[in-house]
Structures are given as C-alpha cells and as structure tokens.
Amino acid sequence: MKPYWRCLTLLWINEFSKRLLLLVWGLILEKLLFLEQRQIIIFSRSKDCAEETVDLKVSIQQSL
C-alpha cells in the first residue's frame, strides 16, 4: 500500500508544480504584454508631441 500512496503523492506534487509553473509563466507574460502596450502608448504620445513640435516650428517660420 505504501508505494501506491507514494506514487500518488509524487504525481500530485508533479501536477501541482506544473500548474504553479504555468501560473508563474502566465503572470510573467501578462506583465510583459502590459509593459509592451504601455511602451506603445508612450511611443505614440511622444510621436504626437514630435508632430506638434514640428507644426509649431512651421507656423513660427511662416509667421516670420
């Protein structure tokens, strides 16, 4: 009886560790996707700022 329970315990630990590993990888990937989306938002905002700066320079040059 003991080896049977030992095998079940090892299988349970193995399954638990697999699920825990998947959870950790999921959290890491979620964080990476969040950071990538945030970087895209920041980049698009900086691009908008750059376009506004160019528009401002052009309007100043035209007024001179």
C-alpha positions as a Python dict, from the first residue, in 0.01 Angstrom:
ca = {
    (1, 'M'): (0, 0, 0),
    (2, 'K'): (279, 243, 80),
    (3, 'P'): (436, 256, -268),
    (4, 'Y'): (91, 324, -418),
    (5, 'W'): (36, 624, -190),
    (6, 'R'): (390, 742, -252),
    (7, 'C'): (328, 736, -628),
    (8, 'L'): (3, 926, -586),
    (9, 'T'): (174, 1184, -369),
    (10, 'L'): (454, 1227, -622),
    (11, 'L'): (201, 1260, -905),
    (12, 'W'): (8, 1521, -708),
    (13, 'I'): (327, 1718, -635),
    (14, 'N'): (428, 1693, -1000),
    (15, 'E'): (86, 1816, -1118),
    (16, 'F'): (85, 2095, -860),
    (17, 'S'): (433, 2210, -963),
    (18, 'K'): (330, 2209, -1332),
    (19, 'R'): (26, 2422, -1258),
    (20, 'L'): (230, 2657, -1043),
    (21, 'L'): (489, 2691, -1317),
    (22, 'L'): (218, 2767, -1574),
    (23, 'L'): (70, 3027, -1342),
    (24, 'V'): (406, 3196, -1294),
    (25, 'W'): (477, 3196, -1669),
    (26, 'G'): (130, 3337, -1731),
    (27, 'L'): (192, 3620, -1487),
    (28, 'I'): (530, 3695, -1644),
    (29, 'L'): (383, 3701, -1996),
    (30, 'E'): (93, 3918, -1880),
    (31, 'K'): (339, 4166, -1727),
    (32, 'L'): (549, 4169, -2044),
    (33, 'L'): (242, 4234, -2259),
    (34, 'F'): (134, 4515, -2023),
    (35, 'L'): (478, 4676, -2045),
    (36, 'E'): (480, 4641, -2425),
    (37, 'Q'): (137, 4804, -2453),
    (38, 'R'): (248, 5082, -2219),
    (39, 'Q'): (559, 5139, -2429),
    (40, 'I'): (343, 5159, -2744),
    (41, 'I'): (120, 5418, -2575),
    (42, 'I'): (422, 5620, -2459),
    (43, 'F'): (576, 5598, -2807),
    (44, 'S'): (256, 5715, -2975),
    (45, 'R'): (229, 6005, -2730),
    (46, 'S'): (590, 6106, -2795),
    (47, 'K'): (519, 6081, -3169),
    (48, 'D'): (220, 6314, -3124),
    (49, 'C'): (442, 6555, -2930),
    (50, 'A'): (703, 6545, -3204),
    (51, 'E'): (439, 6618, -3469),
    (52, 'E'): (304, 6909, -3262),
    (53, 'T'): (658, 7046, -3224),
    (54, 'V'): (713, 7029, -3600),
    (55, 'D'): (378, 7201, -3661),
    (56, 'L'): (471, 7473, -3412),
    (57, 'K'): (810, 7528, -3578),
    (58, 'V'): (646, 7551, -3921),
    (59, 'S'): (388, 7801, -3801),
    (60, 'I'): (659, 8015, -3637),
    (61, 'Q'): (867, 8009, -3956),
    (62, 'Q'): (563, 8104, -4164),
    (63, 'S'): (480, 8395, -3935),
    (64, 'L'): (834, 8533, -3970),
}
